[in-house]
Amino acid sequence: MSTGLIILLVMLQNNIFNKLIAYMGILASALVLVGDFSVGIPHSNIIAALFGIGYVLLTVWFLLIA
């Protein structure tokens, strides 16, 4: 998801897409990235919830840019 963040930062500077869509994508990618890096941490309900919210936001973001 780190490459997704780079793409979203470029998308944020472009005038083709709405800024709100870019910010939502950045938030979704950041939440999924945190979930990816938390593999070694013992099970945490908060991290699991953030990971799930990140994937829901990412799915909505995919629908918005399609």
Stockholm file with secondary structure:
# STOCKHOLM 1.0

chainA/1-66         MSTGLIILLVMLQNNIFNKLIAYMGILASALVLVGDFSVGIPHSNIIAALFGIGYVLLTVWFLLIA
#=GR chainA/1-66 SS CHHHHHHHHHHHHCSSSCHHHHHHHHHHHHHHHHHHHTTTSCCCHHHHHHHHHHHHHHHHHHHHHC
#=GC SS_cons        CHHHHHHHHHHHHCSSSCHHHHHHHHHHHHHHHHHHHTTTSCCCHHHHHHHHHHHHHHHHHHHHHC
//
